[in-house]
Amino acid sequence: MRRIYDDMEENEAFKPNILLISGISGSGKSSALKILEDRGFFCVDNMPMMLLPKFFELGLSAKLINILFIVDIREKSFLNEFEDYVKFLRLKSSFFKYIFFEARDEVVIKRYSETRRKHPLAADDINIAIKKERYLLNNIKLHADVVLDTTDVNIHDLESILLPHIGDIIYNSTFAVKILSFGFKYGLPLEADTIFDARFISNPFFVPSLKDLTGFNREVREYVLSFNEANKFIEYITDFLTFSIPLYRKENKSYFTVAIGCTGGVHRSVVIAEEIKNRLGNINDEYGISYYHRDVNK
């Protein structure tokens, strides 16, 4: 192990935030991985100790910001190398936390019966396998910064219990906002969190000179914005987004999608989305706001 430390520089200019999760099989580690992956973490499941130096050699050059390592009884060598594993990760991180997942025996048994997966130590009796795993992981558990008991926690509640333990670093992870225009005639965008309906605004489609143009054309834009109700509508949406986007980010959402629809998704909704883009210019980069016109070319 000393050779590994000697081979790596201990004072890189850039150091990522690192979480390490271990624990009892069936306690929710895989669910935690999915939660953190959705929040921009680069997730590594059961990487052997011997591969860590090479991973960091490549990972640091890629400027990975938030990294999650999960290691447990499935990695056969991890019991003997766990203290070195923790020591190495602490050395390589700017922020480090080790979280141990726990759950009562009857709940673990129930979860395995529902998923029909095999316990990593199971032969014929899962009860014996669980007791053996607890014994093997007892010392590993004692070193944890946090022990999370997921006995009475469902997958939907796990997120709200896990995220407070990683506090400030979660805000460094990806938060993406998408504002899209669409046409109701082609169906609702299933990914939308909020939908605004612009079909009450006079439709350029029925103006012969505008029918074959799109919301990107100056003539269509001027026509739509000539109506007071259109400007009020844009103002309301802009105020809503300015108010709500920071709050959605604070609640640790990884994405937020706002859809603006008109009949065909070619004229009114495109103008409104583009106008919102202009009005949110000062926060577009801050919140990673992107714009997409789903049906403008149909």
PEZI-V85780 format. One record per residue. N is the residue number from 1. RES is the residue in one small letter. PSI is psi in degrees with one decimal (999 if undefined). D_FIRST is the distance of its C-alpha to the first C-alpha in Angstrom with 2 decimals. Layout:
((N:RES:PSI:D_FIRST) (N:RES:PSI:D_FIRST))
This chain:
((1:m:-37.7:0.00) (2:r:-35.3:3.79) (3:r:-37.1:5.31) (4:i:-45.0:5.22) (5:y:-39.5:6.76) (6:d:-28.9:8.86) (7:d:-16.6:10.06) (8:m:139.2:11.40) (9:e:135.4:14.39) (10:e:-8.4:14.34) (11:n:59.3:18.11) (12:e:149.0:19.42) (13:a:-31.5:23.14) (14:f:129.0:22.88) (15:k:133.1:20.73) (16:p:168.4:21.65) (17:n:133.9:22.52) (18:i:132.2:20.14) (19:l:139.7:21.12) (20:l:127.0:19.09) (21:i:130.9:21.38) (22:s:-177.9:20.90) (23:g:-173.3:23.56) (24:i:137.8:26.15) (25:s:132.7:27.26) (26:g:8.9:30.60) (27:s:-1.8:30.13) (28:g:14.4:30.41) (29:k:-40.5:26.99) (30:s:-36.7:28.43) (31:s:-38.8:31.38) (32:a:-38.8:29.21) (33:l:-44.8:27.53) (34:k:-39.7:31.03) (35:i:-46.5:32.17) (36:l:-31.1:29.41) (37:e:-38.7:29.62) (38:d:-18.6:33.32) (39:r:19.0:32.49) (40:g:4.2:30.57) (41:f:141.8:26.97) (42:f:117.8:24.77) (43:c:132.9:23.63) (44:v:121.8:20.67) (45:d:113.6:20.99) (46:n:48.1:18.21) (47:m:127.9:15.78) (48:p:149.5:12.88) (49:m:-39.3:9.35) (50:m:-19.5:8.86) (51:l:-9.4:11.96) (52:l:-46.3:11.35) (53:p:-42.7:10.79) (54:k:-39.0:13.93) (55:f:-46.4:15.74) (56:f:-30.5:15.50) (57:e:-41.3:16.53) (58:l:-40.5:19.57) (59:g:-39.8:20.12) (60:l:-34.2:20.38) (61:s:-25.6:22.80) (62:a:-0.7:24.81) (63:k:47.4:24.96) (64:l:128.4:24.15) (65:i:-53.8:25.37) (66:n:124.5:24.70) (67:i:133.8:21.93) (68:l:128.4:21.74) (69:f:129.9:18.89) (70:i:127.1:20.09) (71:v:134.5:17.87) (72:d:-162.8:19.51) (73:i:-16.7:20.43) (74:r:-31.2:21.17) (75:e:102.8:17.51) (76:k:-28.8:17.18) (77:s:-4.3:13.42) (78:f:-27.6:13.29) (79:l:-41.9:14.49) (80:n:-22.3:11.65) (81:e:6.9:9.02) (82:f:-43.2:11.56) (83:e:-38.9:10.76) (84:d:-36.9:7.36) (85:y:-49.9:9.73) (86:v:-43.8:12.30) (87:k:-42.6:10.55) (88:f:-45.6:9.50) (89:l:-37.5:13.09) (90:r:-39.4:14.76) (91:l:-34.8:13.47) (92:k:-0.7:14.87) (93:s:153.9:18.12) (94:s:-28.4:21.46) (95:f:133.9:22.29) (96:f:138.5:20.12) (97:k:135.7:21.45) (98:y:120.4:20.27) (99:i:129.0:23.31) (100:f:127.2:23.78) (101:f:135.1:26.74) (102:e:155.4:29.03) (103:a:152.2:32.44) (104:r:155.9:34.85) (105:d:-46.8:35.09) (106:e:-31.0:38.51) (107:v:-41.8:37.50) (108:v:-44.1:34.43) (109:i:-43.1:36.77) (110:k:-43.3:39.35) (111:r:-40.1:36.98) (112:y:-36.2:35.85) (113:s:-33.5:39.50) (114:e:-37.4:40.47) (115:t:-16.5:37.85) (116:r:28.4:38.12) (117:r:158.9:34.42) (118:k:134.1:32.67) (119:h:140.1:30.20) (120:p:-28.1:26.75) (121:l:4.4:27.25) (122:a:134.8:31.01) (123:a:-89.5:32.95) (124:d:-21.8:36.54) (125:d:109.8:36.27) (126:i:-28.0:34.50) (127:n:-43.9:35.23) (128:i:-39.1:33.16) (129:a:-42.4:30.31) (130:i:-43.6:30.33) (131:k:-40.3:30.42) (132:k:-41.8:27.51) (133:e:-42.1:25.43) (134:r:-42.4:26.42) (135:y:-44.7:25.37) (136:l:-31.1:21.90) (137:l:2.9:21.42) (138:n:-47.4:23.03) (139:n:-35.4:20.01) (140:i:-41.1:18.58) (141:k:-36.9:22.02) (142:l:-24.2:22.11) (143:h:-3.3:19.37) (144:a:144.2:21.38) (145:d:-33.9:23.19) (146:v:137.3:26.01) (147:v:119.7:27.25) (148:l:117.3:29.77) (149:d:113.2:32.23) (150:t:17.0:33.79) (151:t:-48.5:36.25) (152:d:22.9:39.30) (153:v:126.1:37.96) (154:n:172.2:39.08) (155:i:-27.7:37.37) (156:h:-27.9:39.82) (157:d:-18.2:39.04) (158:l:-38.5:35.25) (159:e:-47.2:35.18) (160:s:-22.6:37.13) (161:i:-36.2:34.92) (162:l:-46.9:31.56) (163:l:-36.5:32.38) (164:p:-24.0:33.39) (165:h:-11.3:29.88) (166:i:0.4:28.60) (167:g:-115.2:31.70) (168:d:-31.6:31.86) (169:i:-20.0:29.26) (170:i:-27.2:31.31) (171:y:-9.6:33.94) (172:n:-13.7:31.72) (173:s:173.2:31.62) (174:t:131.5:34.31) (175:f:118.0:37.86) (176:a:133.4:40.44) (177:v:130.5:44.21) (178:k:130.3:46.51) (179:i:119.5:50.27) (180:l:149.0:52.15) (181:s:151.4:55.80) (182:f:167.9:57.22) (183:g:128.3:60.50) (184:f:-29.2:61.55) (185:k:-18.5:63.39) (186:y:5.5:60.10) (187:g:155.4:58.51) (188:l:143.6:56.33) (189:p:116.6:52.77) (190:l:-22.3:50.69) (191:e:-5.7:47.74) (192:a:134.1:49.96) (193:d:-32.8:49.38) (194:t:138.2:52.71) (195:i:132.9:55.77) (196:f:136.4:58.69) (197:d:115.2:61.97) (198:a:14.9:63.89) (199:r:-5.0:66.75) (200:f:-11.9:69.23) (201:i:142.1:69.29) (202:s:134.5:72.02) (203:n:118.4:70.77) (204:p:-19.7:70.94) (205:f:-29.5:71.18) (206:f:6.7:74.86) (207:v:112.3:75.59) (208:p:-40.8:76.62) (209:s:-14.3:75.26) (210:l:-14.7:71.83) (211:k:-44.3:71.42) (212:d:4.7:69.60) (213:l:179.8:67.39) (214:t:175.8:64.13) (215:g:-7.7:62.79) (216:f:-19.0:61.34) (217:n:140.7:64.86) (218:r:-39.6:66.51) (219:e:-40.1:69.68) (220:v:-41.7:67.97) (221:r:-46.8:65.94) (222:e:-36.6:69.10) (223:y:-49.7:70.95) (224:v:-44.0:68.36) (225:l:-4.5:67.94) (226:s:-12.1:71.72) (227:f:127.5:71.71) (228:n:-38.5:71.15) (229:e:-30.7:69.49) (230:a:-43.5:66.85) (231:n:-40.0:65.95) (232:k:-41.6:65.87) (233:f:-47.0:63.62) (234:i:-40.6:61.16) (235:e:-43.5:61.28) (236:y:-44.3:60.55) (237:i:-42.4:57.56) (238:t:-44.0:56.17) (239:d:-40.9:56.57) (240:f:-45.7:54.95) (241:l:-40.8:51.87) (242:t:-37.2:51.60) (243:f:-44.0:51.72) (244:s:-33.0:49.61) (245:i:-47.9:46.72) (246:p:-31.7:44.97) (247:l:-38.1:45.49) (248:y:-39.5:44.01) (249:r:-40.2:40.93) (250:k:-31.9:40.77) (251:e:8.6:40.86) (252:n:24.6:37.63) (253:k:144.4:39.43) (254:s:-17.7:37.61) (255:y:158.7:40.93) (256:f:122.9:44.66) (257:t:126.0:47.38) (258:v:128.4:50.99) (259:a:139.0:53.67) (260:i:119.9:57.14) (261:g:147.5:59.68) (262:c:-167.8:63.16) (263:t:-53.2:65.19) (264:g:-9.9:63.81) (265:g:23.4:60.83) (266:v:-36.2:62.43) (267:h:-80.5:64.37) (268:r:-49.4:64.14) (269:s:-33.6:60.55) (270:v:-44.9:59.32) (271:v:-45.3:61.34) (272:i:-43.9:60.06) (273:a:-41.6:56.39) (274:e:-36.2:56.79) (275:e:-37.9:58.66) (276:i:-39.1:55.95) (277:k:-43.6:53.42) (278:n:-40.6:55.54) (279:r:-22.0:55.96) (280:l:18.9:52.27) (281:g:-33.4:51.37) (282:n:-12.6:49.82) (283:i:2.7:47.25) (284:n:-47.4:46.67) (285:d:-38.3:43.48) (286:e:-37.9:42.30) (287:y:11.8:42.32) (288:g:43.3:41.66) (289:i:126.9:45.18) (290:s:160.0:46.12) (291:y:137.7:49.59) (292:y:132.0:50.64) (293:h:98.0:54.17) (294:r:-41.0:53.99) (295:d:12.4:57.59) (296:v:-25.2:59.04) (297:n:10.9:59.47) (298:k:999:61.07))
